[in-house]
Amino acid sequence: MTMRITATPQQSGTTIKVDGHLRREDVGELTRVCGEQAGPADLDLTDVRSIDREAAAVLRQLLKTVELRAASPYIKLLLEAGAEPLRGGKEDEV
């Protein structure tokens, strides 16, 4: 497994923290966890190391229903602007 999802209840809602490398095969689980929250939820992507294109597209949709609490500047740029990723070592990883 390349990523971990942790849902932590808070007084103001639930914080959903994602760690690791988020890929298309992982977004179904993240979508499920976000959808299970009864109240407000926010997403903490501080420790996300990379996301692929499909995961970024799903995250953009999720951000319509959950609030982005934290993320690296690069991940924020990809999500907020829908920017094309810079080319690195792996073509489909950003």
N, C-alpha and C positions, 0 to 999 in steps of 0.2 A: 504494500500500500504506500502510495507516495504522498498522501495527505491525511490530515486528521481534522475532524470537526468536533468542537466542544460547545454545547449549549449551557450557559450559566444563567440561572434566574437572578434578576436584580429587582429592586423595588419598582423601578420605572419600566420594566419589561425584561426581555431576555437578550443577552449578548451571545451571538453566535460567532465563535472564533475559528478561523480556518488557518491551518499551518501546513507548510510544505508546497508541493507542486500540484496545482489544480489543472486537471485535464478533462477532456470531454467525457471520459468514462466515470468521472467523479461527480459531475454536476447533478446527476439524478438524485444522489444522496443529499447533496446540499439543498436542492430544491425541496426535497421531502422534509428535511429538518426545518427549513424556513416556513414551509406551509403548515407544519404541526403546531406552530406557536399560537397560543390563544390570544395573547395581547401583543403589544408593540415589541418589535425586535430590531436589533441593530447588528450590523456585520462588521467584525474586526478582521481585516486582512493584513494586519501588520507583519505577520510572519509568513505570508505567501511569498514564495521564492520565484514562481513563474506561473503563467497561465497560458493555455493554448487558445487559438482563435475561437473555437467552439465554446469553451468555458467562459471567455470574455463576453461573448454574445449573450450567454445565459445569465451571467452576472449583471449585465446591463438591464435585462428584463427583471431580475430579482430586485434591483435597486428601485424599482417602481413601487415595491411593497415593503421593503425593509430599508432602514437608513444605514448608510456607510458611516461607521464610527471611526475607523482608522485604516490607512493603507500607506504603502510607500509612495513617494511622489510618482514613480514610474507607473505603478499599477493604477493610481488615481488618474493619471493622464490617459492611459489606455481605456479606462472605463468611462470617464467623464466626456472625453472628446471623441471616443470611438476611433482613436488614432490607429493607424497601421503600425504594427510592431517593428522595431528595428531588427535587422537581421543579425543573428548571433550564431552560435554553434549548431543549433538544431533549427531547421527551417520553420516548423510549425509551433515552436515554443517561443513565448515572449517573456 
